[in-house]
Amino acid sequence: MIIGVPKEIKNNENRVGLTPAGVSALVKAGHKVFVQSTAGNGSGFSDVEYKKAGASLLKTIQEVYKKAEMIIKVKEPIKQEYNLIKEGQLLFTYFHFASYEPLTKAMIKSRAVCLAYETVEKKDRSLPLLVPMSEVAGRMSVQEGAKYLEKPMGGRGILLGGVPGVRPAKVLVLGGGIVGTQAAKMAGGMGADVTIMDVSLPRLRQLDDILEKNVKTVYSNEYNVREAIKTSDLIVGAVLIPGAKAPSLITRDMLKTMRPGTVMVDVAIDQGGCFETSKATTHEDPIFVVDEVIHYCVANMPGAVPYTSTLALTNATLPYALQLANKGWKKACSENEELLLGLNVVDGKVVYKGVADAFKLKYTNVQEVLK
């Protein structure tokens, strides 16, 4: 198979779809890999390293899309890429369709095969291609939240871990999945007073066992959320419904009950955000303020640490990429239920129900496109 790795062109996105090691593995399996020149520079991987790994370099993104049968990248295609995508071309990347209708409609129009990292799912309901970036984003949410709690950044001027004789900051984490667990670990490790909420009692019991003693578990419902936000200094939104839009757990009216300078980090922004007032921001312009509450809603948080993120992502995606390249997408998805669940849009049809429901589009059973 001919595989293309374009340079990411989303604002401040420095990650790249494959490391040189990933290229090497695909080339050794008999595939041709084209990498856009300088695509890996932001992650610390040079063109020389890609050439040594067996890649052929192309100067422009147009050339990469034109030659490739499968595109491997990190973020969803943006408007400038829509017309580069060919009918029948396989795109293997993060899409987060349910949060952005124009992208969904553009991919339907392209008649490409869109296999989304975020909906590849194991039998235990875990999301293996979302996990590495969720781990990075969860840890970063506390790092960024701590920074914006500083007074010069507009925050309350409180040190996350406090000092002897002075209480630490109160951190509220909404969601006990990968992102929430990593956020709670980081905040707890820094000495904050942490509360983590989830709707699953078995998960809360598990978290109670594994997290530090300064991390408390509380069942999530509207009443408990409303009470907790009144005294929280940093709130991390870490709720995910695979392939569907995130629910709004904090509504506009709730902001008025918070203290000025409170920081909210919405890690669910890729799926539309779990705060009603959230809107996607960039690393270039990461925050905005509503009712004296700071909102950090960067849609590609792991892009700020691209070396770590790219290595972690390729570790997870490469085994699936090899299956797709070796067998073709139809055979690979027919034989692997995990990959099958990754199919979202195929040949102009929406084959993932969460995406169809989000925009009231016609849903086609995925089995129909495998015939």
N, C-alpha and C positions, 0 to 999 in steps of 0.2 A: 504494500500500500504506500501511497505517497502522502507524507504527513507534513503539514506546515505549521510553523510556530511564528506568528506575527508579533511585532512589538506592541505592547499595550499602549493605547493612546488616551485612556481615561485620565482625568486630572490627577496628577501626582501618583500614578500607579506605576511603581517601579518593579513589581514582580514580573516573572516570565513563566510561560506555560510549562517549560521543561528545563531541567538542569542539563549540563553536558553529560552527566552520568545517565540520565534518562534517554538522551539522544543515542548514546553508545549502546544501550540495551535494545533499542528499536532497530538500530542499524545491524547489530549482530543477529537479530531475528529475521533479517532479510528485507527490511523496509528502507525506503528513501526518505530522508528528513531534510526539509528546507527550513532554515532559520533566517529571519530577517536580520540584516546587519545591525549591530548594537542592541538587539532585543534584550540581551542579558546584562548589559552594562549596569543598569540600576540595581541589579541583584548581586553584582560583583563577579559576573561570569563574562569573560571576554570572547570576542569573535574567534580568537586563536584557539581557545579551549573547545569551542563548538566544532571547529574544523578538525581538531585532533580527535574529537569523539566521532567523527564521520559525517557531520552535517555539511550540506552545501549552503553557502550564504547567498541571500538575495538582497538587493538594495532597497526595494520598496515593498510596502504592504500589499500593493496591488498584485505584484508578482507572486507573492506567497499564496494569496487567495486563489489566483488563477491556476496555479500548478497543483495545489493540494486536493486530495480526496478527503482527508480528515484534517481539520484545524484543531489544534490543542492550544488553549489559551487560559487565562485566569478569569478575567471579568467578561461580562456580557458584551456583545458587540454594541457599539454606540452608533449614532446616526451616520457618521462618515463611513462606517463599514457596511451598512445595510445593502448597498448596491454592489458590493464586492462578493457577496455570498451567492454561490451557484446552486441551482436546483440539484437536489440529491447529495449535496456536500454534507458530510458529517461534521457537526460542531460539538466539541467536547469541552465544556467550560461551565462556570457558574452563570446561571441565567436569572434566577429570582423573578420569573415571569409575572407572578401574581401581584407584584408591586408596581408594574409599569406596563400599561396597556399598549402604548406605541411600539415597544419592543416586540410584544407578543404578536401584534398585527403585522409587523415587518417580517417576522420569521415565518408567519403563516404565508405571506405573500411570496417569500423567497423559495418556498417548497423545499427547504433544507431539512436535514435530520438533526434535531436539537436534543442532545443528551446532556441533561443538567447534573452537574456534580452534586447539587444540594438535595436531589431526590433519589439518588442511588441509595438503596436501603437494605440492610441485612435482615435476616429472619428475626433477630431480637429487637428490631425497630431502630437500631443504631444507624447513624448516617456516616459511613466511613470517610467520605470525601469532604464532609463538612467539619468533621472532628478537628483536623489539624488547624484550620483557620479559626474555628470556634475557640480552640485553646489559646491561640495567639490573641484573638480579639478580647476574650475574657480577661486575660492578664493585662492587656493594654488598657481596658476600660478603667481599671483602678489607677493605673499609672497616669492616664490622661485626666481622670477625675481629680486625683490628688493635686495635679498641676493647676487645674482651673479653680480649685478651692483657695488658691493663694489670692491675697487681696489685689496685687497688681494685675491679676488676670480677671478680676471682677467678682471673685468668690468671697466666702465668709471670712477668709483669713485664718483658717483652722488647719493645723497639722494633722494629717491622717492618723498617725499613731500617738499623738499627744506627747507629753514628757512627764517625768515623775512629778506628781502634785497637780497635774492638769489633765483633765479627761480627754480621751481621744475622740476623733470624729465618729459620728454614727453613720454607718453605711447600710443601705437597704438594697438587697439583690432580689429582683423579681424573676423567678425561674430557676429551677434546680437542675438544669441540664448541663451540658459541657461548658457553655459560656458562664452560666451562673456559678457552677462549682469552681471554675478557675478564678473567677472574680472574687468569690468568697475566700478562697485560699490565699490570694494575693493580699486582699484587704486584712484578713485575719493575721497573716504573717507579718504585716506592717504594724500590727498592734491596734487596729481600729476595733470599734464596737460594732459587730456585724450581725445583721439579721438577714436570713435567706428564706424566701417564701416559695411555695410550690403547691399545686393542687393535688399532688400524689402523696398520700401518707406513707406508703412504702419507700418512696424516694426520700422523704424527709427523715425517716428512721435511718436510712442508709447514710445520709449526710450527717446526721447527728453523731453517728459512729466514727466517721472518717475525718471530719473537720475539727479545727482547733476549738478549744473550750470557750474562746471569746466570739464564736460564731453560733448564734441561736437559730433554731428552725421554728417557723411559724406557718400555719396553714394559710394559704392565699384565698382571700375573698375580698369583696369590695370594702367591707367594713374595716377589716384588718389593714388593708392597704391605705385607706383614708387616715387611719389613726397613726400608722407608722411614718407616713411622709411628713407629718407635722413637725417631727423632731429629727428627721434625717438630714445629714449634711451632703451626702452623696448617694444618688439613686442610680442603680444600673438596671436597665431593661434588658432582660436576657430570655425572652419568651419566643419559642419557635413552634409553628405548626407546619410540618414539612410540606413544601410546595404551595402553601396557602398564605393569605395575608395575615399578618400578626394582629392579635386583638389589642384594642386600646385599653390598657389597664389604668392609665392616669389620664383623666379628662381635663379639659381647660379649666373648669371650675375648681378643681383640686389645687391648682397652682397657687390660688389666693390663700390657701391654708399653710403654705410653706414659708420658711423664713427667707428673706432676701439673701441672695448669694448662694443658695442651694444649687448644686450641680446635678444635672441629669444626663447620663450617658446612655443613648439608645442604640444598643448593639443589634437590635432587630430591624434597623432602618432598611436593610436590604430587602426585607419582606414587608415594607410599608411603615414600620415603626410601631412600638407598643405604647407610645405616648400620643395623645390626640394632637398635641401641638408640634409634633416632630415633622421636620422636613429635611431631606438629605443635604448634607454639607460636604465640603472637601477639606483635604489637609491644608490647602491654601487659605481657606476661610472656614475654620472648623466649628465655630460656635455662633449662636444667636441668643437673644434674651427675650423672654416673654414673662410679663408680670414679675420682673426682677429675679427670675429663675434662669440659670444658664443651661442651655441645651447644647450638648455635643452629639452630633448626628452624622459623623463621617461614615460614608457608605463602604469605604474600603480601608478600614482601620489597619489590617495587616500589611497594607501597602507601605506603611511607614517603616516597617522592619523587613524589607524585601529579602534579605539574605536568609534570615531564619524562615520566613514564610515560604519562599520558593523551595527550599530544601524539604520542608515539612510537607508541602503540597505534592511535590513529585514523588516522595516516598509513598504517598497514599494513592495517587492517580495512576502511576506507572503500570501496576499489575492489570488494571482495567484497560488501559490504553493498549497494552500488548494483546489482550484478548480481542479487542475491536479490530486492531490492525491484522492480526493473524487469521481471524475468522470472517471478518466483515461484520457490519453492525447487526444485520438480521440474524445470522447464525449465533453470534455472541450473545445477543439479547434473548434469543430463543432458549439457549442453554444455560443462561445465568439470570436468575430471577432478580438479582441485585441490579444488574445493568438494565434489565427490562423496565424496572421502576424509574430509571433515570430518563427514559424517553418522555418528552413533554410535547413537542410539536414535530410531526413527521409528514412530509409531502402535503403541506397545507392544512393538515388536520391536527386538532388539539387532542392529545391522547392521555393527558394527565388531568384528572377530574378537578383537582384544586385550582388549576389554571382556568379551566372552562367555567367553573363556578364563579371565580373572581370577576369575570367580565361578561357573564351570561352568554358564553359562546357555545356552539355545538360541541358536544363531547363524543369522541369516537373511541371505542374500545381498542386498546393497544394491539390486541390479537389480529385485528383487521389489517393493520399495516405490515404485519409479519408474513402475510400470505404470499 
